[in-house]
Amino acid sequence: MKKIKMTNHYILGLIFLAFNWNCQSDGGGTEPTEEPAIEAGVSQIDYQVSQQVFTNPERGFMHTWTVFSEGNAVDPTALDNLKNQNVSLILRLYYLEQFKDGPLSTVQLELFQTDMERFREAGVKCVLRFAYTNDQNGTDAPIDVMETHLDQLAPLFEENADVIAFVQAGFIGAWGEWYYSSNGLANTEGREALLTKMLEVFPENIKIQVRTPLYKQAIFGYSTAMGSDIGYGTSDLARVGFHNDCFMASTTDYGTYQDIAAEKDYISKEALYVPTGGETCPPVDIPLADCTTAETEMELLKWTYLNLDYYGPVLDGWRNANCFEDFQRRLGYRLALRRATLADEVSNSLQLRLDMENLGFAPVYSTKNSYLVLRSTADGTLFKKPLELDIRRLLPDSTFEWEETLDISDVPQGSYELLLEIADAFESLQGRPEYSIRLANANVWEASNGFNDLNHTITIN
């Protein structure tokens, strides 16, 4: 049995959430509610929010690592060094310049597979992009060649879906930015053909990002942002997000927007369900984006990841103004416990109540497996109880109350520490702490196992 209450400033846009979600405005005009009295035998644990910068899966500043046809696989040493940089994402950009007229070679396919294996070994994930040229006047491939390449890669996408966080649509035009196509694909027909094929060959858990909001609207024939009824599903519409390769670089971000306010509002609403990310570039007719401008834009558009390697003067400006660490903390999700209400002694069932918040710019986009972990104080034996918690619904700038009653009749009598695990959904990544979500609280994270300690011990009679 579960109960949820969520409070945030998106309430009007969320009234159609699933039936067991009760939303209420935190606006003015209402009397403050009194804290309920704590029952005898029940403890209330308050948690301290941590300001520490740390990594979490599928979010944050990332590096872009480019490789040309049949080039070198990612360097394991460079991957190991990412831990010291608080980086958990790599944009891997594959140029297929040798294969514009025919199939990918075995060497090229092996390169991709080796990269994925090394990402997994290192405990990171990747954002993928493919392209055929890095020259604005260069040539891309015909659509049938692109489709052939995607068919060749499809088994590898399936095998390595656990370490593919997102995919930038790519392929068409210079840098794979869906423009400057030498094969006449920089139009709705060409873009739709490619995106349709990509949605077919990538597993449905992987979201694909297109370069502008109008591209998605044109391909799907709609302009109203989707709601939760579609957004939490796996339809094609619910699998397409956005990447911006000239973020905050001009009034239109180098043509990313036409109707700026309307299209930003559209992304802001869609980004409750699909990711936004990319990089900055040299500004034109506007100053370098300062801390306030960047924070406002990333909050509005719910940015999940940003390139560390470009554009240097923008990033250095944030470092010099002492807001870079703020963005390290807030890019993507940053989940924190506020309070837990837990019994001290139980028998056959345990009622869990957690108050949480998301201090980041964005939600979690991939499904996770959440567990309440009971750890024996006598011998360390673990009992994991699956939770019905859908962590994706913990939205940015919101508080979230989760209640669930768990059957623990199969747990032996004794004393147990309570911990929360938010693990990757893929079986291949189970038991890998690097792929579990760390909560932004002091004195809760156990790096050796990926558990968050609720700092409470119960006795089972």
KOLVO-120052 format. One record per residue (C-alpha): x, y, z; residue number from 1. Coordinates in steps of 0.05 Angstrom, whole numbers, plus 32768, in hexadecimal, padded with zeros to 4 digits. Layout:
BEGIN
<marza x="X" y="Y" z="Z" i="NUM"/>
...
//
This chain:
BEGIN
<marza x="8000" y="8000" z="8000" i="1"/>
<marza x="801B" y="8044" z="7FEE" i="2"/>
<marza x="8009" y="808D" z="7FF5" i="3"/>
<marza x="8029" y="80C9" z="7FD4" i="4"/>
<marza x="8023" y="8114" z="7FDB" i="5"/>
<marza x="804C" y="8144" z="7FB1" i="6"/>
<marza x="8052" y="818F" z="7FB6" i="7"/>
<marza x="8071" y="81BB" z="7F81" i="8"/>
<marza x="8068" y="81F6" z="7F53" i="9"/>
<marza x="8055" y="81CA" z="7F17" i="10"/>
<marza x="8014" y="81B4" z="7F36" i="11"/>
<marza x="7FE5" y="81D0" z="7F01" i="12"/>
<marza x="8009" y="81A8" z="7ECD" i="13"/>
<marza x="8007" y="8168" z="7EF5" i="14"/>
<marza x="7FBF" y="815F" z="7F0B" i="15"/>
<marza x="7FB8" y="8123" z="7EDD" i="16"/>
<marza x="7FEE" y="80FA" z="7EFE" i="17"/>
<marza x="7FDD" y="80B3" z="7F12" i="18"/>
<marza x="7FA2" y="80A9" z="7F41" i="19"/>
<marza x="7FCC" y="809F" z="7F7F" i="20"/>
<marza x="7FEF" y="80E1" z="7F79" i="21"/>
<marza x="7FD0" y="811A" z="7FA2" i="22"/>
<marza x="7FEA" y="815E" z="7F8E" i="23"/>
<marza x="7FE0" y="819F" z="7FB4" i="24"/>
<marza x="7FF8" y="81E6" z="7FA7" i="25"/>
<marza x="8029" y="8206" z="7FD6" i="26"/>
<marza x="8011" y="824B" z="7FC3" i="27"/>
<marza x="7FF7" y="8281" z="7FF1" i="28"/>
<marza x="7FB1" y="8286" z="800F" i="29"/>
<marza x="7FB1" y="8246" z="8039" i="30"/>
<marza x="7FBD" y="823D" z="8083" i="31"/>
<marza x="7FFD" y="8217" z="8094" i="32"/>
<marza x="7FEF" y="81D1" z="80AB" i="33"/>
<marza x="8008" y="81BA" z="80EF" i="34"/>
<marza x="803B" y="8182" z="80F3" i="35"/>
<marza x="8016" y="8142" z="8108" i="36"/>
<marza x="8027" y="8127" z="814C" i="37"/>
<marza x="8059" y="80EE" z="814D" i="38"/>
<marza x="803C" y="80AE" z="8168" i="39"/>
<marza x="805D" y="8089" z="81A1" i="40"/>
<marza x="808F" y="8057" z="8186" i="41"/>
<marza x="8099" y="807E" z="8146" i="42"/>
<marza x="80D8" y="80A4" z="8135" i="43"/>
<marza x="80DE" y="80E1" z="8108" i="44"/>
<marza x="8122" y="80E8" z="80E8" i="45"/>
<marza x="8136" y="812B" z="80C9" i="46"/>
<marza x="816E" y="812C" z="8096" i="47"/>
<marza x="81A3" y="8160" z="8086" i="48"/>
<marza x="81AA" y="8174" z="803E" i="49"/>
<marza x="81F2" y="816E" z="8025" i="50"/>
<marza x="8214" y="81A1" z="7FF9" i="51"/>
<marza x="8248" y="816E" z="7FE2" i="52"/>
<marza x="8255" y="8167" z="7F98" i="53"/>
<marza x="8250" y="811E" z="7F84" i="54"/>
<marza x="823E" y="80F3" z="7F48" i="55"/>
<marza x="81FC" y="80D2" z="7F39" i="56"/>
<marza x="81E9" y="80A9" z="7EFC" i="57"/>
<marza x="81D0" y="80C9" z="7EBB" i="58"/>
<marza x="81DA" y="8112" z="7ECF" i="59"/>
<marza x="820B" y="814A" z="7ED8" i="60"/>
<marza x="8246" y="8168" z="7EB3" i="61"/>
<marza x="8262" y="8139" z="7E7F" i="62"/>
<marza x="829C" y="8133" z="7E4F" i="63"/>
<marza x="8296" y="812C" z="7E03" i="64"/>
<marza x="82C3" y="80F6" z="7DE7" i="65"/>
<marza x="82C5" y="80F4" z="7D9B" i="66"/>
<marza x="82DE" y="80BA" z="7D71" i="67"/>
<marza x="82E5" y="80B4" z="7D25" i="68"/>
<marza x="82DA" y="8074" z="7CFD" i="69"/>
<marza x="82FE" y="8037" z="7D19" i="70"/>
<marza x="8321" y="8063" z="7D4C" i="71"/>
<marza x="8338" y="8052" z="7D92" i="72"/>
<marza x="8308" y="803B" z="7DC8" i="73"/>
<marza x="82FF" y="8064" z="7E07" i="74"/>
<marza x="833B" y="8065" z="7E35" i="75"/>
<marza x="8330" y="803E" z="7E76" i="76"/>
<marza x="8360" y="806D" z="7E9B" i="77"/>
<marza x="8339" y="80AA" z="7E84" i="78"/>
<marza x="82F9" y="8088" z="7E9B" i="79"/>
<marza x="8317" y="807A" z="7EE0" i="80"/>
<marza x="8329" y="80C3" z="7EE6" i="81"/>
<marza x="82E1" y="80D8" z="7EDE" i="82"/>
<marza x="82D3" y="80C6" z="7F27" i="83"/>
<marza x="8300" y="8100" z="7F3D" i="84"/>
<marza x="82D9" y="8130" z="7F10" i="85"/>
<marza x="8293" y="811C" z="7F29" i="86"/>
<marza x="8282" y="8106" z="7EE2" i="87"/>
<marza x="8254" y="80CB" z="7ED4" i="88"/>
<marza x="8241" y="80D9" z="7E8C" i="89"/>
<marza x="8269" y="80DA" z="7E4B" i="90"/>
<marza x="824E" y="80F3" z="7E09" i="91"/>
<marza x="826C" y="80C2" z="7DD8" i="92"/>
<marza x="826A" y="80DF" z="7D92" i="93"/>
<marza x="8278" y="80AD" z="7D5A" i="94"/>
<marza x="828B" y="80C9" z="7D16" i="95"/>
<marza x="827C" y="8096" z="7CDF" i="96"/>
<marza x="829F" y="80BC" z="7CA7" i="97"/>
<marza x="82BB" y="807D" z="7C87" i="98"/>
<marza x="8277" y="805D" z="7C80" i="99"/>
<marza x="824C" y="808F" z="7C5A" i="100"/>
<marza x="8241" y="805F" z="7C21" i="101"/>
<marza x="823E" y="801B" z="7C42" i="102"/>
<marza x="8237" y="7FF2" z="7C81" i="103"/>
<marza x="825F" y="7FFA" z="7CC1" i="104"/>
<marza x="829D" y="7FCE" z="7CC6" i="105"/>
<marza x="82A8" y="7F99" z="7CFA" i="106"/>
<marza x="82DE" y="7FC4" z="7D18" i="107"/>
<marza x="82AD" y="7FFE" z="7D20" i="108"/>
<marza x="827A" y="7FD2" z="7D42" i="109"/>
<marza x="82AF" y="7FB5" z="7D70" i="110"/>
<marza x="82C5" y="7FFB" z="7D83" i="111"/>
<marza x="827E" y="800B" z="7D99" i="112"/>
<marza x="8278" y="7FCB" z="7DC2" i="113"/>
<marza x="82BC" y="7FD6" z="7DE4" i="114"/>
<marza x="82A7" y="801C" z="7DF8" i="115"/>
<marza x="8267" y="8003" z="7E17" i="116"/>
<marza x="828C" y="7FCE" z="7E3E" i="117"/>
<marza x="82BE" y="8000" z="7E58" i="118"/>
<marza x="8287" y="8031" z="7E6D" i="119"/>
<marza x="8266" y="7FF9" z="7E94" i="120"/>
<marza x="82A8" y="7FE4" z="7EB5" i="121"/>
<marza x="82B4" y="802C" z="7ECA" i="122"/>
<marza x="826F" y="8036" z="7EE6" i="123"/>
<marza x="8259" y="806E" z="7EB7" i="124"/>
<marza x="8225" y="8076" z="7E80" i="125"/>
<marza x="8227" y="8098" z="7E3D" i="126"/>
<marza x="8200" y="80C7" z="7E11" i="127"/>
<marza x="8206" y="80B0" z="7DC9" i="128"/>
<marza x="820A" y="80D7" z="7D88" i="129"/>
<marza x="821E" y="80C1" z="7D42" i="130"/>
<marza x="8232" y="80EE" z="7D08" i="131"/>
<marza x="8255" y="80EA" z="7CC4" i="132"/>
<marza x="827A" y="812D" z="7CC2" i="133"/>
<marza x="8293" y="8164" z="7CF0" i="134"/>
<marza x="8297" y="8196" z="7CB6" i="135"/>
<marza x="825D" y="81C4" z="7CA8" i="136"/>
<marza x="826C" y="81BA" z="7C5E" i="137"/>
<marza x="8277" y="816F" z="7C65" i="138"/>
<marza x="8249" y="8136" z="7C50" i="139"/>
<marza x="821C" y="8108" z="7C76" i="140"/>
<marza x="81FF" y="80C5" z="7C5F" i="141"/>
<marza x="81BD" y="80B4" z="7C3B" i="142"/>
<marza x="8184" y="809F" z="7C67" i="143"/>
<marza x="8188" y="8056" z="7C50" i="144"/>
<marza x="81D1" y="8053" z="7C67" i="145"/>
<marza x="81BE" y="8071" z="7CAA" i="146"/>
<marza x="8188" y="803D" z="7CB3" i="147"/>
<marza x="81B8" y="8005" z="7CA1" i="148"/>
<marza x="81E9" y="801F" z="7CD5" i="149"/>
<marza x="81B2" y="8021" z="7D0A" i="150"/>
<marza x="819E" y="7FDA" z="7CF9" i="151"/>
<marza x="81E6" y="7FC3" z="7D01" i="152"/>
<marza x="81EB" y="7FE6" z="7D44" i="153"/>
<marza x="81A7" y="7FD1" z="7D5E" i="154"/>
<marza x="81BF" y="7F90" z="7D81" i="155"/>
<marza x="81F6" y="7FB8" z="7DA3" i="156"/>
<marza x="81C4" y="7FEC" z="7DBA" i="157"/>
<marza x="819A" y="7FB5" z="7DD9" i="158"/>
<marza x="81D5" y="7F93" z="7DFA" i="159"/>
<marza x="81EF" y="7FD4" z="7E17" i="160"/>
<marza x="81AF" y="7FF8" z="7E28" i="161"/>
<marza x="81C4" y="7FF7" z="7E71" i="162"/>
<marza x="81FC" y="8029" z="7E66" i="163"/>
<marza x="81DA" y="8056" z="7E32" i="164"/>
<marza x="81BB" y="808F" z="7E57" i="165"/>
<marza x="81A0" y="80B8" z="7E1C" i="166"/>
<marza x="81AB" y="80BE" z="7DD1" i="167"/>
<marza x="81B1" y="80FE" z="7DA9" i="168"/>
<marza x="818F" y="80F2" z="7D67" i="169"/>
<marza x="81CC" y="8105" z="7D3D" i="170"/>
<marza x="81DE" y="80E6" z="7CF9" i="171"/>
<marza x="81C2" y="811E" z="7CCE" i="172"/>
<marza x="81F0" y="8157" z="7CB9" i="173"/>
<marza x="822F" y="8174" z="7CD6" i="174"/>
<marza x="823D" y="815C" z="7D1D" i="175"/>
<marza x="81FB" y="8136" z="7D19" i="176"/>
<marza x="81D5" y="8176" z="7D2A" i="177"/>
<marza x="819D" y="816A" z="7CF7" i="178"/>
<marza x="81B3" y="81A3" z="7CCA" i="179"/>
<marza x="81E0" y="81AC" z="7C8C" i="180"/>
<marza x="81CD" y="8168" z="7C6F" i="181"/>
<marza x="81EF" y="8158" z="7C2D" i="182"/>
<marza x="81B9" y="8123" z="7C21" i="183"/>
<marza x="817D" y="814F" z="7C28" i="184"/>
<marza x="816A" y="8134" z="7C6D" i="185"/>
<marza x="8167" y="8176" z="7C93" i="186"/>
<marza x="811B" y="8179" z="7C8D" i="187"/>
<marza x="80E0" y="815B" z="7CB2" i="188"/>
<marza x="80DC" y="811F" z="7C83" i="189"/>
<marza x="8125" y="810D" z="7C8B" i="190"/>
<marza x="8127" y="8119" z="7CD6" i="191"/>
<marza x="80E7" y="80F1" z="7CE1" i="192"/>
<marza x="8103" y="80B6" z="7CB9" i="193"/>
<marza x="8142" y="80B5" z="7CE3" i="194"/>
<marza x="811F" y="80BF" z="7D26" i="195"/>
<marza x="80EC" y="8088" z="7D16" i="196"/>
<marza x="8125" y="8058" z="7D08" i="197"/>
<marza x="8149" y="806B" z="7D48" i="198"/>
<marza x="810B" y="8061" z="7D72" i="199"/>
<marza x="8105" y="801C" z="7D52" i="200"/>
<marza x="814C" y="8004" z="7D5F" i="201"/>
<marza x="8159" y="8022" z="7DA4" i="202"/>
<marza x="813A" y="7FFF" z="7DE0" i="203"/>
<marza x="80FC" y="8023" z="7DF9" i="204"/>
<marza x="811D" y="8037" z="7E3B" i="205"/>
<marza x="814E" y="8065" z="7E16" i="206"/>
<marza x="8138" y="80AC" z="7E07" i="207"/>
<marza x="814F" y="80CE" z="7DC7" i="208"/>
<marza x="815C" y="8119" z="7DC4" i="209"/>
<marza x="814F" y="8145" z="7D88" i="210"/>
<marza x="8171" y="8188" z="7D7A" i="211"/>
<marza x="8136" y="81B8" z="7D80" i="212"/>
<marza x="80F0" y="81B7" z="7D9C" i="213"/>
<marza x="80D2" y="81C7" z="7D58" i="214"/>
<marza x="80F1" y="8188" z="7D3B" i="215"/>
<marza x="80CB" y="815D" z="7D6C" i="216"/>
<marza x="808B" y="8184" z="7D61" i="217"/>
<marza x="8090" y="817F" z="7D15" i="218"/>
<marza x="809F" y="8134" z="7D16" i="219"/>
<marza x="8067" y="8122" z="7D45" i="220"/>
<marza x="8036" y="8157" z="7D2D" i="221"/>
<marza x="8026" y="8177" z="7D6F" i="222"/>
<marza x="803A" y="81B5" z="7D97" i="223"/>
<marza x="801B" y="81A9" z="7DDC" i="224"/>
<marza x="804A" y="818D" z="7E0F" i="225"/>
<marza x="8039" y="8146" z="7E25" i="226"/>
<marza x="8020" y="8138" z="7E6B" i="227"/>
<marza x="802E" y="8100" z="7E9C" i="228"/>
<marza x="7FFC" y="80D2" z="7E7A" i="229"/>
<marza x="802C" y="80CE" z="7E3F" i="230"/>
<marza x="806D" y="80E5" z="7E5E" i="231"/>
<marza x="8076" y="80A9" z="7E8C" i="232"/>
<marza x="8067" y="8078" z="7E55" i="233"/>
<marza x="8092" y="805A" z="7E1E" i="234"/>
<marza x="806F" y="8075" z="7DDF" i="235"/>
<marza x="809B" y="8096" z="7DAB" i="236"/>
<marza x="8084" y="80DA" z="7DC2" i="237"/>
<marza x="809A" y="80CB" z="7E09" i="238"/>
<marza x="80DF" y="80B5" z="7DF2" i="239"/>
<marza x="80F6" y="80F6" z="7DD0" i="240"/>
<marza x="8118" y="812E" z="7DF5" i="241"/>
<marza x="8146" y="8167" z="7DE1" i="242"/>
<marza x="818F" y="817A" z="7DDC" i="243"/>
<marza x="81AA" y="81C0" z="7DD1" i="244"/>
<marza x="81F0" y="81C9" z="7DB6" i="245"/>
<marza x="81F1" y="8215" z="7DBE" i="246"/>
<marza x="81D1" y="821F" z="7E02" i="247"/>
<marza x="81CC" y="8269" z="7E17" i="248"/>
<marza x="81F6" y="827E" z="7DDA" i="249"/>
<marza x="81C6" y="82AE" z="7DB8" i="250"/>
<marza x="817F" y="82C6" z="7DC1" i="251"/>
<marza x="8168" y="8289" z="7D99" i="252"/>
<marza x="81A1" y="825B" z="7DAD" i="253"/>
<marza x="81BB" y="825B" z="7D65" i="254"/>
<marza x="8176" y="824B" z="7D48" i="255"/>
<marza x="8160" y="8219" z="7D7D" i="256"/>
<marza x="8121" y="8243" z="7D88" i="257"/>
<marza x="80F3" y="826C" z="7D5C" i="258"/>
<marza x="80BB" y="827F" z="7D8C" i="259"/>
<marza x="80EA" y="8282" z="7DC7" i="260"/>
<marza x="80BB" y="8287" z="7E02" i="261"/>
<marza x="8088" y="8255" z="7DE8" i="262"/>
<marza x="80BD" y="8221" z="7DD5" i="263"/>
<marza x="80E2" y="8228" z="7E17" i="264"/>
<marza x="80A1" y="821F" z="7E3C" i="265"/>
<marza x="8093" y="81E1" z="7E12" i="266"/>
<marza x="80D7" y="81C3" z="7E23" i="267"/>
<marza x="80CE" y="81D5" z="7E6C" i="268"/>
<marza x="808E" y="81AC" z="7E6F" i="269"/>
<marza x="80A7" y="8172" z="7E45" i="270"/>
<marza x="80E7" y="816E" z="7E6E" i="271"/>
<marza x="80C0" y="8153" z="7EA8" i="272"/>
<marza x="80C2" y="8111" z="7E81" i="273"/>
<marza x="80FA" y="8116" z="7E4D" i="274"/>
<marza x="8142" y="8130" z="7E54" i="275"/>
<marza x="8162" y="8171" z="7E40" i="276"/>
<marza x="81AE" y="8179" z="7E3A" i="277"/>
<marza x="81E6" y="8191" z="7E0D" i="278"/>
<marza x="821D" y="81C5" z="7E0D" i="279"/>
<marza x="822A" y="8210" z="7E0A" i="280"/>
<marza x="824E" y="8232" z="7DD0" i="281"/>
<marza x="826A" y="8277" z="7DC0" i="282"/>
<marza x="8235" y="82AC" z="7DCB" i="283"/>
<marza x="821D" y="82DA" z="7D93" i="284"/>
<marza x="8201" y="831F" z="7DA3" i="285"/>
<marza x="81F7" y="830D" z="7DED" i="286"/>
<marza x="8228" y="830A" z="7E27" i="287"/>
<marza x="8243" y="82CA" z="7E44" i="288"/>
<marza x="820E" y="82A9" z="7E6D" i="289"/>
<marza x="8219" y="82BC" z="7EB6" i="290"/>
<marza x="8205" y="8293" z="7EF2" i="291"/>
<marza x="81C0" y="82B0" z="7EF9" i="292"/>
<marza x="81AF" y="82A8" z="7EB0" i="293"/>
<marza x="81C9" y="8260" z="7EAF" i="294"/>
<marza x="81A3" y="824C" z="7EEE" i="295"/>
<marza x="8162" y="826B" z="7ED4" i="296"/>
<marza x="8168" y="8247" z="7E91" i="297"/>
<marza x="817C" y="8204" z="7EAE" i="298"/>
<marza x="8143" y="8207" z="7EE0" i="299"/>
<marza x="8111" y="8218" z="7EAA" i="300"/>
<marza x="8128" y="81E5" z="7E77" i="301"/>
<marza x="813A" y="81B0" z="7EAB" i="302"/>
<marza x="8181" y="81A2" z="7E94" i="303"/>
<marza x="819C" y="815D" z="7EA3" i="304"/>
<marza x="81E3" y="815F" z="7E86" i="305"/>
<marza x="8214" y="8192" z="7E6A" i="306"/>
<marza x="8255" y="818B" z="7E45" i="307"/>
<marza x="8294" y="819A" z="7E6E" i="308"/>
<marza x="82BF" y="81A3" z="7E30" i="309"/>
<marza x="829B" y="81DC" z="7E0C" i="310"/>
<marza x="8294" y="8217" z="7E0E" i="311"/>
<marza x="82CE" y="8226" z="7E3D" i="312"/>
<marza x="82C4" y="8270" z="7E4A" i="313"/>
<marza x="827C" y="8264" z="7E61" i="314"/>
<marza x="8291" y="822D" z="7E91" i="315"/>
<marza x="82CD" y="8255" z="7EAA" i="316"/>
<marza x="829F" y="8290" z="7EB8" i="317"/>
<marza x="8274" y="8264" z="7EE5" i="318"/>
<marza x="82B2" y="824A" z="7F09" i="319"/>
<marza x="82CC" y="8291" z="7F14" i="320"/>
<marza x="8288" y="82A7" z="7F2E" i="321"/>
<marza x="8284" y="826B" z="7F5E" i="322"/>
<marza x="8244" y="824D" z="7F41" i="323"/>
<marza x="8264" y="8213" z="7F1C" i="324"/>
<marza x="825D" y="81E5" z="7F59" i="325"/>
<marza x="8214" y="81F9" z="7F60" i="326"/>
<marza x="8209" y="81DF" z="7F1A" i="327"/>
<marza x="8231" y="81A0" z="7F28" i="328"/>
<marza x="81FF" y="8193" z="7F60" i="329"/>
<marza x="81C0" y="81A6" z="7F3B" i="330"/>
<marza x="81C7" y="818D" z="7EF4" i="331"/>
<marza x="8195" y="8155" z="7EED" i="332"/>
<marza x="8175" y="813B" z="7F2C" i="333"/>
<marza x="818D" y="8144" z="7F74" i="334"/>
<marza x="8160" y="811D" z="7FA3" i="335"/>
<marza x="8162" y="8126" z="7FEE" i="336"/>
<marza x="813E" y="810C" z="802B" i="337"/>
<marza x="811C" y="813E" z="8057" i="338"/>
<marza x="80FC" y="8111" z="808B" i="339"/>
<marza x="80E9" y="80C9" z="8099" i="340"/>
<marza x="80B3" y="80B1" z="80C8" i="341"/>
<marza x="80BF" y="806A" z="80DF" i="342"/>
<marza x="80A8" y="803B" z="8116" i="343"/>
<marza x="80DB" y="8023" z="8149" i="344"/>
<marza x="80BC" y="7FDE" z="8150" i="345"/>
<marza x="8094" y="7FB6" z="811D" i="346"/>
<marza x="807D" y="7F6F" z="8110" i="347"/>
<marza x="8060" y="7F59" z="80CE" i="348"/>
<marza x="805D" y="7F9C" z="80AA" i="349"/>
<marza x="8084" y="7FDC" z="80A7" i="350"/>
<marza x="8069" y="8020" z="8094" i="351"/>
<marza x="809B" y="804B" z="806F" i="352"/>
<marza x="8091" y="8096" z="8068" i="353"/>
<marza x="80C6" y="80C0" z="8045" i="354"/>
<marza x="80C5" y="810A" z="8037" i="355"/>
<marza x="80F4" y="811A" z="7FFD" i="356"/>
<marza x="8105" y="8154" z="7FCF" i="357"/>
<marza x="8127" y="815E" z="7F8C" i="358"/>
<marza x="8159" y="8197" z="7F8F" i="359"/>
<marza x="8171" y="818D" z="7F47" i="360"/>
<marza x="815D" y="81AC" z="7F05" i="361"/>
<marza x="813C" y="816D" z="7EE9" i="362"/>
<marza x="811B" y="812B" z="7EFD" i="363"/>
<marza x="8136" y="80E5" z="7EF6" i="364"/>
<marza x="8123" y="80CC" z="7EB0" i="365"/>
<marza x="8131" y="8081" z="7EB4" i="366"/>
<marza x="810A" y="8051" z="7EDF" i="367"/>
<marza x="812E" y="8038" z="7F1D" i="368"/>
<marza x="8125" y="7FFE" z="7F4D" i="369"/>
<marza x="811B" y="8018" z="7F94" i="370"/>
<marza x="8121" y="7FED" z="7FD2" i="371"/>
<marza x="811B" y="7FF4" z="801D" i="372"/>
<marza x="8157" y="7FCD" z="8037" i="373"/>
<marza x="8155" y="7FAE" z="807C" i="374"/>
<marza x="819B" y="7F9D" z="8095" i="375"/>
<marza x="81A3" y="7F71" z="80D3" i="376"/>
<marza x="81CB" y="7F93" z="810A" i="377"/>
<marza x="81DF" y="7F4E" z="8121" i="378"/>
<marza x="81FF" y="7F31" z="80E3" i="379"/>
<marza x="81F5" y="7F61" z="80A9" i="380"/>
<marza x="81C2" y="7F36" z="8084" i="381"/>
<marza x="819B" y="7F5F" z="8051" i="382"/>
<marza x="8151" y="7F5B" z="8041" i="383"/>
<marza x="813A" y="7F86" z="8006" i="384"/>
<marza x="80F2" y="7F9B" z="7FFF" i="385"/>
<marza x="80DE" y="7FB7" z="7FBB" i="386"/>
<marza x="80BB" y="7FFA" z="7FBD" i="387"/>
<marza x="8085" y="8013" z="7F8D" i="388"/>
<marza x="80A9" y="8056" z="7F8D" i="389"/>
<marza x="80B1" y="8075" z="7F47" i="390"/>
<marza x="80EB" y="80A4" z="7F52" i="391"/>
<marza x="80DE" y="80C6" z="7F0F" i="392"/>
<marza x="80A3" y="80EA" z="7F2E" i="393"/>
<marza x="80CD" y="8110" z="7F5F" i="394"/>
<marza x="80CF" y="8151" z="7F37" i="395"/>
<marza x="8100" y="818B" z="7F3D" i="396"/>
<marza x="80EF" y="81C0" z="7F70" i="397"/>
<marza x="80BD" y="8192" z="7F92" i="398"/>
<marza x="80B2" y="816D" z="7FD2" i="399"/>
<marza x="8099" y="8126" z="7FD2" i="400"/>
<marza x="8079" y="80FC" z="8009" i="401"/>
<marza x="807C" y="80B1" z="8000" i="402"/>
<marza x="8056" y="8080" z="802C" i="403"/>
<marza x="8055" y="8035" z="8022" i="404"/>
<marza x="8045" y="7FFA" z="804F" i="405"/>
<marza x="8074" y="7FBF" z="8045" i="406"/>
<marza x="806A" y="7F76" z="8056" i="407"/>
<marza x="80A6" y="7F5F" z="8080" i="408"/>
<marza x="8088" y="7F1F" z="809B" i="409"/>
<marza x="80C1" y="7EF8" z="807B" i="410"/>
<marza x="80F7" y="7F1F" z="80A0" i="411"/>
<marza x="8110" y="7EFD" z="80E0" i="412"/>
<marza x="8108" y="7F1F" z="8123" i="413"/>
<marza x="8141" y="7F4C" z="8137" i="414"/>
<marza x="815F" y="7F91" z="8130" i="415"/>
<marza x="8167" y="7FB0" z="80EA" i="416"/>
<marza x="8184" y="7FEF" z="80CC" i="417"/>
<marza x="8158" y="800E" z="8096" i="418"/>
<marza x="8177" y="8025" z="8054" i="419"/>
<marza x="815C" y="803E" z="8011" i="420"/>
<marza x="8178" y="8024" z="7FCF" i="421"/>
<marza x="8166" y="8045" z="7F8D" i="422"/>
<marza x="8187" y="8017" z="7F5B" i="423"/>
<marza x="818C" y="8013" z="7F0F" i="424"/>
<marza x="8154" y="7FEB" z="7EEF" i="425"/>
<marza x="8184" y="7FC0" z="7EC6" i="426"/>
<marza x="8197" y="7F7D" z="7EE5" i="427"/>
<marza x="81DD" y="7F84" z="7EC8" i="428"/>
<marza x="81E9" y="7FC0" z="7EF5" i="429"/>
<marza x="81CD" y="7FA3" z="7F36" i="430"/>
<marza x="81FE" y="7FA7" z="7F6F" i="431"/>
<marza x="8224" y="7FE0" z="7F4C" i="432"/>
<marza x="8223" y="801C" z="7F7D" i="433"/>
<marza x="823A" y="804A" z="7F44" i="434"/>
<marza x="81F6" y="8041" z="7F23" i="435"/>
<marza x="81CC" y="804C" z="7F62" i="436"/>
<marza x="81B1" y="8090" z="7F75" i="437"/>
<marza x="81D3" y="80B3" z="7FAE" i="438"/>
<marza x="81A8" y="80E2" z="7FD7" i="439"/>
<marza x="81C1" y="8128" z="7FE7" i="440"/>
<marza x="81C3" y="8120" z="8032" i="441"/>
<marza x="81FA" y="811E" z="8065" i="442"/>
<marza x="820B" y="80DB" z="8084" i="443"/>
<marza x="81DE" y="80AF" z="805A" i="444"/>
<marza x="8207" y="8095" z="801E" i="445"/>
<marza x="822A" y="8052" z="8021" i="446"/>
<marza x="8259" y="8052" z="7FE5" i="447"/>
<marza x="826A" y="8008" z="7FED" i="448"/>
<marza x="8223" y="7FF1" z="7FDD" i="449"/>
<marza x="81FB" y="802B" z="7FC2" i="450"/>
<marza x="81CC" y="802F" z="7FFE" i="451"/>
<marza x="81B1" y="806F" z="801F" i="452"/>
<marza x="81AF" y="8065" z="806A" i="453"/>
<marza x="816D" y="807D" z="8088" i="454"/>
<marza x="818F" y="8082" z="80CC" i="455"/>
<marza x="815B" y="8059" z="80EF" i="456"/>
<marza x="815A" y="8015" z="810F" i="457"/>
<marza x="811B" y="7FEB" z="811A" i="458"/>
<marza x="810C" y="7FAF" z="8144" i="459"/>
<marza x="80E3" y="7F77" z="8125" i="460"/>
<marza x="80BD" y="7F50" z="8159" i="461"/>
//
